[in-house]
Amino acid sequence: MISYDDFLKVDIRVGTIIAAETFKEARNPAYKLVIDFGELGTKKSSAQITKNYVPEALVGKQVLAVVNFAPKQIGPFISEVLTLGLTNDDGSIVLIEPDKTVPKGARLH
């Protein structure tokens, strides 16, 4: 069990995907995302979501991401945030997104 204070250490925010492209150099199929978090700025993320999404359909979608992990080098790409998703029955990832539009940068409580 963790305390609520431990939970608050993980900074999960909503952002809007403003660009998405195939990450050709990735070992596992993935996309490179650019996500706008409002006042926090834009951040890059690598996401293994190719089974359920095409890049064009991702632009404009709001997603949740952990924004306070250290950047991670993935091949030639630096992923600055961890985009959150759930594993489907087939092992593919489904993005977590709000069911209503919320302000960019809003924090999960």
KOLSEKE-997688 format. One record per atom (N, C-alpha, C): x negated, y negated, z negated; residue in one letter; atom name; residue number from 0. Coordinates in pm, 1 decimal. Example, Ala and Ser with C-alpha at 12.3 -4.5 7.8 and 13.67 -1.06 7.14 Angstrom:
2
[dolo [-1319.0,569.0,-780.0],'A','N',0]
[dolo [-1230.0,450.0,-780.0],'A','CA',0]
[dolo [-1320.0,330.0,-780.0],'A','C',0]
[dolo [-1285.0,225.0,-708.0],'S','N',1]
[dolo [-1367.0,106.0,-714.0],'S','CA',1]
[dolo [-1290.0,-3.0,-787.0],'S','C',1]
//
This chain:
109
[dolo [-84.5,118.4,0.0],'M','N',0]
[dolo [0.0,0.0,0.0],'M','CA',0]
[dolo [-88.8,-124.5,0.0],'M','C',0]
[dolo [-42.1,-226.1,71.6],'I','N',1]
[dolo [-113.2,-353.8,70.1],'I','CA',1]
[dolo [-21.1,-458.7,9.2],'I','C',1]
[dolo [-80.4,-565.1,-34.2],'S','N',2]
[dolo [-1.1,-674.1,-90.3],'S','CA',2]
[dolo [43.1,-768.2,22.2],'S','C',2]
[dolo [140.2,-852.7,-8.2],'Y','N',3]
[dolo [185.8,-952.6,88.9],'Y','CA',3]
[dolo [70.4,-1045.0,126.3],'Y','C',3]
[dolo [-14.3,-1078.0,31.0],'D','N',4]
[dolo [-130.7,-1162.5,59.6],'D','CA',4]
[dolo [-223.6,-1095.4,160.5],'D','C',4]
[dolo [-238.6,-962.1,151.6],'D','N',5]
[dolo [-318.4,-890.0,251.3],'D','CA',5]
[dolo [-255.3,-903.3,389.9],'D','C',5]
[dolo [-123.6,-887.4,397.4],'F','N',6]
[dolo [-52.2,-901.3,523.9],'F','CA',6]
[dolo [-74.6,-1039.4,584.7],'F','C',6]
[dolo [-72.9,-1141.9,501.9],'L','N',7]
[dolo [-88.2,-1279.5,551.5],'L','CA',7]
[dolo [-226.8,-1306.2,610.2],'L','C',7]
[dolo [-323.8,-1221.7,578.5],'K','N',8]
[dolo [-457.3,-1237.8,636.3],'K','CA',8]
[dolo [-457.4,-1209.3,786.0],'K','C',8]
[dolo [-361.1,-1128.5,832.6],'V','N',9]
[dolo [-350.3,-1097.9,975.4],'V','CA',9]
[dolo [-262.2,-1205.9,1037.6],'V','C',9]
[dolo [-320.8,-1288.0,1123.0],'D','N',10]
[dolo [-251.0,-1401.2,1183.7],'D','CA',10]
[dolo [-190.9,-1356.6,1317.1],'D','C',10]
[dolo [-60.2,-1327.5,1315.0],'I','N',11]
[dolo [10.6,-1282.2,1435.0],'I','CA',11]
[dolo [94.4,-1398.4,1486.2],'I','C',11]
[dolo [70.3,-1435.4,1611.7],'R','N',12]
[dolo [137.8,-1550.5,1672.7],'R','CA',12]
[dolo [202.9,-1511.2,1804.3],'R','C',12]
[dolo [297.7,-1592.5,1846.7],'V','N',13]
[dolo [360.1,-1573.8,1976.6],'V','CA',13]
[dolo [291.7,-1665.5,2077.4],'V','C',13]
[dolo [273.2,-1611.5,2196.6],'G','N',14]
[dolo [216.7,-1690.1,2305.6],'G','CA',14]
[dolo [288.1,-1655.3,2434.6],'G','C',14]
[dolo [271.4,-1740.7,2534.2],'T','N',15]
[dolo [331.6,-1718.0,2665.0],'T','CA',15]
[dolo [221.5,-1682.5,2763.8],'T','C',15]
[dolo [238.7,-1570.8,2832.9],'I','N',16]
[dolo [140.0,-1530.2,2933.4],'I','CA',16]
[dolo [146.5,-1627.0,3050.6],'I','C',16]
[dolo [31.6,-1687.6,3083.6],'I','N',17]
[dolo [27.8,-1782.9,3194.8],'I','CA',17]
[dolo [-48.7,-1728.3,3314.8],'I','C',17]
[dolo [-122.2,-1618.5,3295.2],'A','N',18]
[dolo [-192.4,-1553.8,3407.0],'A','CA',18]
[dolo [-214.8,-1407.7,3371.9],'A','C',18]
[dolo [-207.0,-1322.4,3474.9],'A','N',19]
[dolo [-230.8,-1179.2,3456.3],'A','CA',19]
[dolo [-289.8,-1123.8,3585.4],'A','C',19]
[dolo [-395.1,-1044.1,3570.3],'E','N',20]
[dolo [-457.0,-981.7,3687.0],'E','CA',20]
[dolo [-513.4,-846.1,3648.5],'E','C',20]
[dolo [-531.3,-761.6,3747.6],'T','N',21]
[dolo [-587.7,-629.4,3724.9],'T','CA',21]
[dolo [-731.2,-642.0,3677.0],'T','C',21]
[dolo [-765.7,-566.0,3573.9],'F','N',22]
[dolo [-900.4,-562.5,3518.2],'F','CA',22]
[dolo [-972.9,-447.5,3587.0],'F','C',22]
[dolo [-1029.8,-476.3,3702.8],'K','N',23]
[dolo [-1089.1,-373.3,3787.9],'K','CA',23]
[dolo [-1206.8,-301.5,3723.9],'K','C',23]
[dolo [-1281.9,-367.6,3638.3],'E','N',24]
[dolo [-1401.8,-309.4,3577.6],'E','CA',24]
[dolo [-1372.0,-225.0,3454.1],'E','C',24]
[dolo [-1249.1,-225.6,3406.2],'A','N',25]
[dolo [-1214.1,-152.3,3283.4],'A','CA',25]
[dolo [-1221.9,-1.7,3305.7],'A','C',25]
[dolo [-1267.2,70.8,3202.9],'R','N',26]
[dolo [-1271.6,217.5,3209.8],'R','CA',26]
[dolo [-1131.9,277.3,3219.1],'R','C',26]
[dolo [-1040.5,221.8,3139.5],'N','N',27]
[dolo [-900.4,264.2,3142.5],'N','CA',27]
[dolo [-819.2,153.8,3209.8],'N','C',27]
[dolo [-716.9,188.8,3287.1],'P','N',28]
[dolo [-638.7,86.0,3356.3],'P','CA',28]
[dolo [-588.8,-21.7,3259.9],'P','C',28]
[dolo [-613.3,-148.0,3296.3],'A','N',29]
[dolo [-576.8,-259.7,3209.1],'A','CA',29]
[dolo [-557.5,-385.8,3292.2],'A','C',29]
[dolo [-501.1,-486.4,3226.6],'Y','N',30]
[dolo [-488.4,-619.5,3285.2],'Y','CA',30]
[dolo [-567.4,-718.5,3200.8],'Y','C',30]
[dolo [-615.3,-822.9,3266.3],'K','N',31]
[dolo [-670.1,-939.7,3197.7],'K','CA',31]
[dolo [-555.3,-1039.4,3186.5],'K','C',31]
[dolo [-526.9,-1082.9,3064.0],'L','N',32]
[dolo [-419.9,-1179.2,3040.5],'L','CA',32]
[dolo [-477.6,-1310.4,2990.7],'L','C',32]
[dolo [-415.2,-1420.2,3028.6],'V','N',33]
[dolo [-441.6,-1550.9,2968.5],'V','CA',33]
[dolo [-310.6,-1591.5,2902.7],'V','C',33]
[dolo [-318.3,-1618.1,2771.8],'I','N',34]
[dolo [-198.1,-1643.1,2692.4],'I','CA',34]
[dolo [-207.5,-1781.9,2629.7],'I','C',34]
[dolo [-100.8,-1860.3,2645.1],'D','N',35]
[dolo [-93.3,-1995.3,2589.2],'D','CA',35]
[dolo [-28.0,-1988.5,2451.4],'D','C',35]
[dolo [-104.4,-2028.7,2349.0],'F','N',36]
[dolo [-55.2,-2028.9,2210.9],'F','CA',36]
[dolo [-26.1,-2170.5,2161.5],'F','C',36]
[dolo [6.3,-2261.3,2250.3],'G','N',37]
[dolo [40.0,-2398.8,2210.5],'G','CA',37]
[dolo [-79.7,-2469.3,2150.0],'G','C',37]
[dolo [-64.9,-2518.4,2028.1],'E','N',38]
[dolo [-172.3,-2594.1,1962.4],'E','CA',38]
[dolo [-299.3,-2512.6,1941.0],'E','C',38]
[dolo [-288.2,-2379.3,1938.7],'L','N',39]
[dolo [-406.6,-2293.7,1923.2],'L','CA',39]
[dolo [-484.5,-2281.3,2054.0],'L','C',39]
[dolo [-425.2,-2326.9,2163.4],'G','N',40]
[dolo [-491.4,-2322.3,2293.7],'G','CA',40]
[dolo [-462.6,-2193.4,2368.8],'G','C',40]
[dolo [-535.8,-2175.2,2478.2],'T','N',41]
[dolo [-519.5,-2053.4,2557.1],'T','CA',41]
[dolo [-627.2,-1953.3,2516.1],'T','C',41]
[dolo [-589.5,-1827.6,2516.1],'K','N',42]
[dolo [-680.0,-1718.8,2477.0],'K','CA',42]
[dolo [-668.8,-1607.1,2580.3],'K','C',42]
[dolo [-777.3,-1529.9,2594.6],'K','N',43]
[dolo [-781.1,-1417.2,2687.4],'K','CA',43]
[dolo [-762.3,-1286.5,2611.1],'K','C',43]
[dolo [-701.2,-1189.9,2680.3],'S','N',44]
[dolo [-679.3,-1058.7,2619.5],'S','CA',44]
[dolo [-684.2,-952.3,2727.7],'S','C',44]
[dolo [-740.6,-837.1,2693.0],'S','N',45]
[dolo [-734.5,-719.7,2779.2],'S','CA',45]
[dolo [-623.6,-631.6,2724.2],'S','C',45]
[dolo [-533.3,-586.4,2812.5],'A','N',46]
[dolo [-420.1,-506.1,2767.0],'A','CA',46]
[dolo [-398.5,-386.3,2858.3],'A','C',46]
[dolo [-392.6,-268.6,2797.8],'Q','N',47]
[dolo [-370.1,-144.3,2872.9],'Q','CA',47]
[dolo [-219.7,-120.2,2886.1],'Q','C',47]
[dolo [-157.0,-199.8,2970.7],'I','N',48]
[dolo [-11.0,-197.5,2985.1],'I','CA',48]
[dolo [31.1,-173.9,3130.3],'I','C',48]
[dolo [-57.7,-112.7,3208.9],'T','N',49]
[dolo [-33.6,-100.1,3353.1],'T','CA',49]
[dolo [79.1,-3.6,3389.6],'T','C',49]
[dolo [115.0,89.3,3302.3],'K','N',50]
[dolo [221.8,184.6,3334.9],'K','CA',50]
[dolo [360.0,120.4,3333.9],'K','C',50]
[dolo [378.5,16.0,3254.1],'N','N',51]
[dolo [511.1,-43.6,3238.6],'N','CA',51]
[dolo [527.2,-183.0,3297.2],'N','C',51]
[dolo [416.6,-243.9,3341.7],'Y','N',52]
[dolo [424.2,-382.3,3387.5],'Y','CA',52]
[dolo [338.8,-403.6,3511.5],'Y','C',52]
[dolo [379.9,-499.5,3593.3],'V','N',53]
[dolo [296.9,-547.5,3704.1],'V','CA',53]
[dolo [257.8,-690.6,3669.9],'V','C',53]
[dolo [139.4,-734.7,3714.0],'P','N',54]
[dolo [91.3,-867.2,3673.7],'P','CA',54]
[dolo [191.0,-980.9,3699.7],'P','C',54]
[dolo [255.3,-978.8,3814.5],'E','N',55]
[dolo [346.5,-1089.0,3849.9],'E','CA',55]
[dolo [463.0,-1101.5,3751.6],'E','C',55]
[dolo [511.0,-988.3,3699.6],'A','N',56]
[dolo [624.9,-989.2,3607.1],'A','CA',56]
[dolo [584.6,-1031.1,3466.0],'A','C',56]
[dolo [455.4,-1030.6,3436.0],'L','N',57]
[dolo [409.2,-1068.0,3301.9],'L','CA',57]
[dolo [405.0,-1219.4,3281.5],'L','C',57]
[dolo [381.1,-1293.2,3388.7],'V','N',58]
[dolo [369.4,-1439.6,3377.7],'V','CA',58]
[dolo [503.1,-1497.2,3329.8],'V','C',58]
[dolo [495.8,-1575.8,3222.1],'G','N',59]
[dolo [613.9,-1636.7,3162.4],'G','CA',59]
[dolo [669.4,-1558.8,3044.7],'G','C',59]
[dolo [623.2,-1435.4,3024.7],'K','N',60]
[dolo [670.7,-1350.6,2915.7],'K','CA',60]
[dolo [605.3,-1393.3,2784.4],'K','C',60]
[dolo [685.3,-1400.3,2677.7],'Q','N',61]
[dolo [630.7,-1428.2,2544.4],'Q','CA',61]
[dolo [592.4,-1296.0,2478.3],'Q','C',61]
[dolo [474.9,-1295.0,2415.1],'V','N',62]
[dolo [423.7,-1174.6,2349.7],'V','CA',62]
[dolo [366.1,-1210.3,2213.5],'V','C',62]
[dolo [350.4,-1108.8,2130.1],'L','N',63]
[dolo [286.5,-1126.2,1999.9],'L','CA',63]
[dolo [142.6,-1079.3,2008.2],'L','C',63]
[dolo [54.4,-1148.9,1937.4],'A','N',64]
[dolo [-86.7,-1112.7,1937.3],'A','CA',64]
[dolo [-150.9,-1150.8,1804.4],'A','C',64]
[dolo [-250.4,-1071.7,1764.4],'V','N',65]
[dolo [-333.2,-1106.1,1648.5],'V','CA',65]
[dolo [-437.6,-1204.7,1700.2],'V','C',65]
[dolo [-439.8,-1323.7,1640.3],'V','N',66]
[dolo [-528.1,-1429.1,1691.2],'V','CA',66]
[dolo [-652.1,-1452.8,1605.3],'V','C',66]
[dolo [-665.7,-1380.1,1493.8],'N','N',67]
[dolo [-781.5,-1405.7,1407.9],'N','CA',67]
[dolo [-877.9,-1287.4,1395.5],'N','C',67]
[dolo [-878.7,-1198.5,1495.1],'F','N',68]
[dolo [-985.5,-1098.8,1505.0],'F','CA',68]
[dolo [-1104.0,-1163.4,1574.8],'F','C',68]
[dolo [-1223.2,-1112.1,1549.2],'A','N',69]
[dolo [-1340.7,-1159.4,1622.7],'A','CA',69]
[dolo [-1326.1,-1118.5,1769.4],'A','C',69]
[dolo [-1375.0,-1201.2,1862.3],'P','N',70]
[dolo [-1370.5,-1163.4,2004.0],'P','CA',70]
[dolo [-1438.8,-1029.0,2026.6],'P','C',70]
[dolo [-1387.2,-953.9,2125.4],'K','N',71]
[dolo [-1440.5,-820.8,2154.1],'K','CA',71]
[dolo [-1484.4,-814.2,2300.1],'K','C',71]
[dolo [-1608.4,-771.2,2320.6],'Q','N',72]
[dolo [-1662.0,-753.4,2455.7],'Q','CA',72]
[dolo [-1607.1,-623.2,2513.3],'Q','C',72]
[dolo [-1539.2,-632.4,2626.6],'I','N',73]
[dolo [-1486.7,-514.9,2696.3],'I','CA',73]
[dolo [-1543.1,-520.9,2837.7],'I','C',73]
[dolo [-1652.2,-447.3,2860.3],'G','N',74]
[dolo [-1722.5,-458.3,2988.4],'G','CA',74]
[dolo [-1769.1,-601.9,3007.3],'G','C',74]
[dolo [-1739.9,-661.7,3123.2],'P','N',75]
[dolo [-1783.1,-799.1,3148.0],'P','CA',75]
[dolo [-1686.5,-905.0,3092.6],'P','C',75]
[dolo [-1584.5,-863.1,3021.4],'F','N',76]
[dolo [-1476.1,-950.9,2976.1],'F','CA',76]
[dolo [-1478.2,-963.2,2824.8],'F','C',76]
[dolo [-1449.8,-1082.3,2773.7],'I','N',77]
[dolo [-1438.1,-1102.6,2628.9],'I','CA',77]
[dolo [-1291.1,-1121.4,2595.1],'I','C',77]
[dolo [-1236.7,-1026.8,2517.5],'S','N',78]
[dolo [-1098.0,-1033.7,2473.5],'S','CA',78]
[dolo [-1095.2,-1111.9,2342.4],'S','C',78]
[dolo [-1019.0,-1220.6,2340.6],'E','N',79]
[dolo [-1017.3,-1310.2,2224.6],'E','CA',79]
[dolo [-904.1,-1281.2,2126.9],'E','C',79]
[dolo [-798.5,-1214.0,2173.3],'V','N',80]
[dolo [-684.7,-1179.6,2087.3],'V','CA',80]
[dolo [-641.5,-1035.8,2116.5],'V','C',80]
[dolo [-572.8,-974.4,2020.7],'L','N',81]
[dolo [-519.4,-840.3,2038.4],'L','CA',81]
[dolo [-369.7,-851.9,2066.6],'L','C',81]
[dolo [-332.5,-827.8,2191.2],'T','N',82]
[dolo [-191.6,-830.1,2229.6],'T','CA',82]
[dolo [-125.8,-703.9,2172.7],'T','C',82]
[dolo [-10.5,-720.2,2108.0],'L','N',83]
[dolo [52.2,-610.8,2035.3],'L','CA',83]
[dolo [157.8,-538.1,2118.3],'L','C',83]
[dolo [160.6,-407.5,2100.7],'G','N',84]
[dolo [258.6,-324.9,2169.0],'G','CA',84]
[dolo [285.4,-198.5,2090.3],'G','C',84]
[dolo [382.0,-123.1,2138.6],'L','N',85]
[dolo [421.3,3.0,2076.8],'L','CA',85]
[dolo [400.2,115.1,2176.5],'L','C',85]
[dolo [365.6,234.1,2125.8],'T','N',86]
[dolo [344.2,348.7,2212.7],'T','CA',86]
[dolo [477.2,415.0,2244.7],'T','C',86]
[dolo [501.9,432.5,2374.7],'N','N',87]
[dolo [621.6,497.9,2424.8],'N','CA',87]
[dolo [603.5,649.7,2418.4],'N','C',87]
[dolo [709.2,727.6,2442.6],'D','N',88]
[dolo [702.2,874.0,2441.1],'D','CA',88]
[dolo [596.2,929.3,2536.0],'D','C',88]
[dolo [573.1,860.1,2647.8],'D','N',89]
[dolo [475.5,907.8,2746.5],'D','CA',89]
[dolo [333.6,858.1,2718.9],'D','C',89]
[dolo [314.6,788.8,2605.1],'G','N',90]
[dolo [182.4,737.9,2569.5],'G','CA',90]
[dolo [153.2,599.5,2623.4],'G','C',90]
[dolo [242.9,544.8,2703.8],'S','N',91]
[dolo [221.6,410.6,2758.1],'S','CA',91]
[dolo [257.9,305.5,2653.4],'S','C',91]
[dolo [208.3,185.1,2675.3],'I','N',92]
[dolo [229.8,76.2,2580.1],'I','CA',92]
[dolo [341.4,-16.0,2628.5],'I','C',92]
[dolo [432.9,-49.7,2536.0],'V','N',93]
[dolo [540.2,-144.6,2560.8],'V','CA',93]
[dolo [512.5,-267.2,2474.9],'V','C',93]
[dolo [509.2,-383.8,2535.5],'L','N',94]
[dolo [478.8,-507.0,2463.4],'L','CA',94]
[dolo [585.8,-541.3,2360.6],'L','C',94]
[dolo [541.9,-604.7,2252.6],'I','N',95]
[dolo [634.4,-658.3,2153.0],'I','CA',95]
[dolo [660.4,-803.4,2191.4],'I','C',95]
[dolo [787.7,-836.3,2207.1],'E','N',96]
[dolo [822.2,-973.2,2245.7],'E','CA',96]
[dolo [948.3,-1017.1,2172.4],'E','C',96]
[dolo [959.7,-1147.8,2142.9],'P','N',97]
[dolo [1081.4,-1195.5,2076.1],'P','CA',97]
[dolo [1201.4,-1182.9,2170.6],'P','C',97]
[dolo [1320.6,-1164.1,2113.0],'D','N',98]
[dolo [1439.5,-1152.7,2197.7],'D','CA',98]
[dolo [1499.1,-1288.9,2233.3],'D','C',98]
[dolo [1445.4,-1394.8,2174.3],'K','N',99]
[dolo [1482.1,-1532.7,2209.8],'K','CA',99]
[dolo [1352.6,-1611.7,2223.7],'K','C',99]
[dolo [1352.3,-1714.4,2306.3],'T','N',100]
[dolo [1234.0,-1797.7,2323.3],'T','CA',100]
[dolo [1206.3,-1873.6,2193.3],'T','C',100]
[dolo [1081.1,-1870.9,2152.1],'V','N',101]
[dolo [1037.7,-1943.3,2031.7],'V','CA',101]
[dolo [919.3,-2032.1,2069.6],'V','C',101]
[dolo [887.7,-2132.2,1985.8],'P','N',102]
[dolo [774.8,-2220.6,2019.9],'P','CA',102]
[dolo [643.2,-2144.0,2028.0],'P','C',102]
[dolo [561.7,-2179.9,2127.7],'K','N',103]
[dolo [428.7,-2118.4,2141.6],'K','CA',103]
[dolo [348.1,-2142.9,2013.7],'K','C',103]
[dolo [283.1,-2039.6,1966.5],'G','N',104]
[dolo [202.0,-2050.4,1846.0],'G','CA',104]
[dolo [277.7,-2019.5,1718.0],'G','C',104]
[dolo [409.8,-1994.0,1726.5],'A','N',105]
[dolo [486.7,-1960.7,1606.4],'A','CA',105]
[dolo [427.6,-1836.8,1541.0],'A','C',105]
[dolo [420.8,-1839.0,1408.0],'R','N',106]
[dolo [359.0,-1729.8,1332.9],'R','CA',106]
[dolo [462.9,-1628.2,1287.8],'R','C',106]
[dolo [425.0,-1500.6,1293.9],'L','N',107]
[dolo [508.7,-1393.0,1242.5],'L','CA',107]
[dolo [505.4,-1396.1,1090.7],'L','C',107]
[dolo [622.3,-1390.2,1029.0],'H','N',108]
[dolo [631.9,-1389.9,881.7],'H','CA',108]
[dolo [696.5,-1263.7,835.6],'H','C',108]
//
